[in-house]
Each structure stands twice: as C-alpha cells, then as structure tokens.
C-alpha cells in the first residue's frame, strides 16, 4: 500500500482541502474524513492539485490555515 498527502480542490464547495491518497485511487479528506474512490472524483468535482513527497501539517502547509 502506498500513501501520500495531497492538496485537492473540491469544486462542489469551492474549497481547497488536504487529504491522504491511498494507492493513487482512494482519497481520505483531512477535513471531514470522507472517503472518495477515484472513479467518483469527476462526478464529485474533486481534482488533485499537488502530491507531497514528505508528510506535512495538513492545516498549515497544505491548506494554509
């Protein structure tokens, strides 16, 4: 299993979130804990903006809060 932190855009809520991407196909939102499968991303308006090689603080480094 591969995991990496990501920044993604949620077009439904017009928001940028941080999350964890598992095996490049399952996204766990760091904000709400929702789980999103890759084949649903287009329908949900989810776009991966950036993948991080090292683990970051979700709030400060990724989302900017």
N, C-alpha and C positions, 0 to 999 in steps of 0.2 A: 504494500500500500504506500502510495506517495501522497504527501500532504504539503501544501504551501499556502501561505497567506496571500490574499488578493484584495485589490480595491475593485469594486464593481459599481456600475450605475444602475439604479432602479428607476426606469422611466415612468412606471406607474405612479410613484411617489415623488418623482423628480429629486432624487436624493442619491448621494454617494455613500456607500457603506464599505466596511471591511468585513472579510469573512475568511473561511478556510475552504480550500478546494481540495477534494479528495479524488485521487486517480483521474484528474482532469475531467471529471464528469458529475461529481456531486458537490454542491456548494452549500455550506452552512453559513448563514448570516450571523455576523458577530453582534448585530444589534438586536434582532428579535429571536434568533435561534432557529429560524425557519430553514427547512431543508429543500433544496431545489435541484432537480435532476436536469442534466444538460439538454435533453430533448424538449424540455419545457421552457428553457430560457427565452427563446424568441417570443413565445406566447405571453410570457410574463414581463417582457421588456427588460431583461437582465443582460448587461454587457460587461464582460470582464475588461477592466481598464488597465490593470497592472498586476503582475505577479512578482512576489518578493522572494529573493533567494535566501534571505535571513528573516527570522521572526522579529516582528515589530510590535510596539504597543498599538493596538487597533485604534484607539481614540486619538492619540497624539500624532503618530507617524502616518497613519493611513487616511483617516477621516478628517483630521485637522481640528478636533475639538479640544 
